[in-house]
Amino acid sequence: MTGLVLKDIKKSYGSVHVLHGIDLEINEGEFIVFVGPSGCGKSTLLRMIAGLESITAGDMMIAGQKVNEVPPSRRGIAMVFQSYALYPHMTVYDNMAFGMRIAGESKQEIDRRVRSAAASLQLTQYLERLPKALSGGQRQRVAIGRAICRNPKVFLFDEPLSNLDAALRVATRIEIAKLSDSMPETTMIYVTHDQVEAMTLADRIVVLSAGRVEQVGAPLELYERPANLFVAKFIGSPAMNIIPATVTETGATTTVTLTGGKSVTLDMPTGASEKGKTASFGVRPEDLRVATGEDYLFEGEVSIVEALGEVTQLYLEGLVDGEPIIVKIPGIADIHRGQKMRFAADRQKLHLFDAAGHSYRK
């Protein structure tokens, strides 16, 4: 069953067009993550789903019902904001109960829902505290608990972890993952700029750019088979190495010549019409390995070594128009600045994009 359907959703502020026709189907119980650079429209789209922003054009359906003109309070949606938005003069219990009191729920039902949500989020011992007596992570859990109490059809999260420090982000991310598992029929839509959150929480990721959907898919699908150059560079950290190339041989496999003259054969078919066209060759830093023979992709001098413990990141300077090639090696590597090295990668890990930025891999 489809929980949420967006059909050609557009948003404009006067002459400024923010969303350019979003088509998306979200199944009941899915955990969907919106990602994209600042200004891509992901928070605007979330607010439109919540009913906090009007729809300029298109249709929005929740559980089969058109909700374009339905007010936020009647959409069956609960939203968790980046800034907690707790009432400072109310206890944790009263903050979590407030929405239900406004809706006219009975005292018994309010008490049952609040205590059940508090138990699931490990907040029972804090129910009588004011927000000022809580840590940032605890306040965010109260905001999540308040949303749970409303028993919504759809949960909306607007960058809920961005105000937390690294340790609290990890702990709260785990709580959200557990929450999703405990509410399998509730749809969750989560906005973030953090790739770790997107890759670990999502059933599917929606990559947005300039108000358009670039690709929708499972996290590993986007990582392994990016549909275009934008997704290839956006998903993954560090970003995929991109090198200008020219298609020199086509057929069952494709051969390209990289800037600098190196020829590389990729395991993907192309038509004869592609021969001679410009392209972009890509390989992820973690897919590169040290090469000892002549079968290598890049050769250069290591200019920077970042020893991070779990990985070692290397930068080969000046190979492609002044941009470094980044190599990510697992563990601690005995490599030093100034060392000349060669790096190779398996054919199935290589990517190729046409002049318009679309992947050749089908």
N, C-alpha and C positions, 0 to 999 in steps of 0.2 A: 504493500500500500504506500502511496506517495504522501508524505507529510506536508511538503511545501513545494509549490510550483511557481516559478517566476517566468513570465512570458513577455519577452521584448520590453523589459523594464527600462525606462529612461528617466533621467533626472536632469533638470535644468534650473539654473538660477538666472532668470532673465535670458540674456544672450549667451551665458556661460553654460556649456553642456558638460555635465559631470559623469553621467552614466549613459552609454550609447547603445542600449538594447541588450539587456542581460537575459539570457535564457538558461534556466537551471531547474533541475528536478532533484529534490532531496527526499529520500525515503524515510518513512517513519522509523525512529530509533537510530538513525545515522548520526555520526559525529563528523561534522563538516568544518573545515578550517579555511577561512579566507586569508590569503597572504598577498603581499605586494608592496611596492615602495610607497613612501609617504605621498599622499595626494592621488592614489590610484582609485579611490572611491570605495574601499572596503568598509570603512566605518559608516559612510553615507548609506551604503546598501543595507548594512545591519540595522541602522536607525529606520530605514524605510520598512523593513520587515517588522520592526517593533511598532510602527505606526507613529514614530516621532518625527518623521519627514514625510511629506506628501509625495505621491507618485505622479510624475509629469505625464507619462504615457506607459501603456502596458497593463498587464493583469497580474495580480498576486493571489494565489489560492492557498489556503491552509485547511488541510483535511477535507479537500473538495469544495470548500466554501470561498467565494470571492470576498476578499477583505480590503479592497482598495479604500473604501470609505468607512470601514469598521474602526471605531476608536481603539486605542491601545488597551484599555481595560477589558475589552470584550474579545480580544484576539487569542486568549489562552496562552500568552507569552510572558515569560519572566526574564528580566535583563540584569546582568551583573556588570557594573561599571568599573572603569579603571580606578576611580577615586573613592570606592567603597560606598559613598553617599549614605552613611549611617546618621541617624539622629543623635547628636551628642548628649542630649539630656535624657535619653531613654536607655534603659538597661538592654543587654543583649536579648533577653526574653521579649521585651516590648518591641524592639526593632524587628525581630523575626515575626512577631504576632500582628504588627501594625496593619499590613495589607489585608489580612483575614478579618480583622475587626472592622475595617472600612467596608469590606464585602458583606458584613453581617453574619459571619460564621458564629456558631455557638461556642461558649467558653470551653466546653468539653472537647470539641473538635479542634479548637485553636491549641489547647494545651497538648493534645495528643500529637498534632503535627509538629509543633515547636520542639517537643521533647524527643520525638523520633528523629527530626532533622539534626538536632543538637548531638544526639548520640552518634549518628552516622559521621558527623564532622568533628567529633571529640571536643564538643563545646559545652557539655553538660555542667562542668564545674565553673563555667564562666557566665551562666545565665543571669546572674544578679549583678554583674559588673557593668560599668559604663564603658563605652568605646575607648575613652582616654586611658583606661587601665589595661588595654590589650595591645599586643604587638601588631605589626602590620599584617603578618600572616593570619593572625587570629581575626582581625577585622575583616579581612577578605573572606574568611570562612563564614563569618556572620552574614556578610552580604550574599554569599552563596546559599546559606541556610535560609535566609529570608525568601530567596527565589524558590527553593525547594518547597517551602511551606505553601506556596500558591498552587502546587500541583499542576504545573503548566504543561501544555502540549509541546511547547518549544522553549528551550533555554537559549538565551543569547549572551555571549561573553564578549565584552569589548576591551581587549588587552588587559585582562584582570590581573596579570602578574607583573606588569611593567614597573610598578612602584615598589616591588619587593627586592631585597638583596638576593644574591645568587643562591644561598642555601635555602631561603624561604621559597624562592621560585620553584626549586626542585621539589620540596615537600608539598607545596600547594598544588603543583602539577600532578603529583601522584594522587592527591585527594580528588582532583577533578577526574582523573582516569578511573578511580574507584567509584566515584559518583556515577559516571557514565555506565559502568558495568552493572551497578545496582538499579539503574532505571532504564532497562533495555527498550522500552517502548517510547521513551522521551527523546525527541530530536534535539540535538545540540549544535549550535552554530557559533564558532569561535573565531574572533579576529585577533591576529597577532602579526608582529614583524619578526618574531623569534622562530628560526627554522627548527630548533630542537623541539619546541612546543608543537609545531605543525607536524613534524615527522613522527613524533611519538604518540600524539593524541588522536590524530585524524584517521577516520575510515577513508575519507577522500579529501583532497586538497583542491581548492579553487584558487588558481593563480590569476590575479588581476593586474592590469596595466592600463593606465590612462582611461579608466572607465570601461574597459572591455575585458572579457574572459579570455585568457591566453590558452589555458589548458585545465581540464578537470580530470583527476585520476587518483589512484591510490598513491601513498607517499613514494614507494619504491618504483612505481611506474613512472612518475615524474622524474625521479632521480636517474633511472636507467634509460628511459626513452623520452626525453624532452621533445615536445612537438616543434619547438622553434628555438631560436637563438636566445630570446628573452628568458624563457623558462630554464634553458641550459645554464645561463649565467646567474639566474636568481636562486635556483635550488642548488644547495651545496656550499660548503664553507671549508677552505677558500673556494672562490668561484672557479668554474671550468676554465682552463687555458684555451684561448681562442686565437688561431693563427690564420692569416689570409692565405688562400690557396687557389690553385687553378686545376680544373678537372682535365686530366690528360688522356685517360683511358676509361672507356665505359664497357658495360656488359654485365656478366654475372657478378663480377667484382668491379670496384672503382679505384682507379689510381689518381692521386692528386700530387701536384708539386707545390710544396710549401714555400713561403718566402725564404729565400736563402738557397733554394735549389734542391732540397731533400725530397725524394719521391716516396710516397706512402701508399700502400694498397689496403683498401678497406673491404670487409665482407658485407657489401650491400650492393644491390644491382642499380644501374642507371641506364637510361636510354641514350642512344647515339647522339640525340640532339643536345645533350648536356656537355659534350666534349668541347673544351676550350672556354667554358664559362667560369667566372669567378665564383668562389665558394669560401666558406669558413670551416676550417678544420678544428675539432675540439677534442680535448682529453682532460679528464679530471686529475687534479694533483695527486690524489690517493691511488690512481690507477697506473702511475708511472713507477718504474723500478729501475734500479741500477743495471746498465747494460755493459757487458764486458767485451762483446764482439762488434762486428760491423752492422748488425741488425739493430739500429737505434733510431730514435726519432729526433732527439735533441742532443747537442754537444755544446758545452759551454763552461764558463768559470763561475763557481759558486761565489756570490757576492755577500749573501747574508745567510746565517744559520740560526734558526730559532729552535733551541732545544727545550721542548715543553714536557719532557718526561714520557708521556704516553705516545707522543709522535715527535718527529723532527721535521721541521719545514725548511726547505731550501729555496733560494731565489737565484735563478740564473739570469743575469742582467744582459740587456742589449741584444737579445736574439731576434726579437720581433718588434721593429719600430720603437725600440727603447722600452717596451713593456717587458717585465720579467716573466719567465716561465717559473711557475711554482710547483714544487715537488713535495709530497707529503709521505714520509717514510715512517712506518710503525716503529715505536720504541726509541731507544737511544742509538744514534748512528755516529760513528767515528769519522765525521766529515768536517772539514775546516774551510774557512774563507780562503779564496784564491785557488782552491783545488779544481782541476779540470776534470769534468765527468761527462758520461754519456748516459742517457735514460731511454728506456723502451717501454712499450705497453702491449698488451694482448690486442689482437685485431678486433675482437668482439667488444672491447671497451672504448673503441674510437667512435667519434661522431663527425657528421658532415652536414652542413647546412648550405642551402642555395643562396643566391644573391639577395633574395627577399627575406632570408632568415628562417625558412622552413626546413625541417629535417628531411634528409633524403631517406632515412630509415622508416619504412612503412610498418 
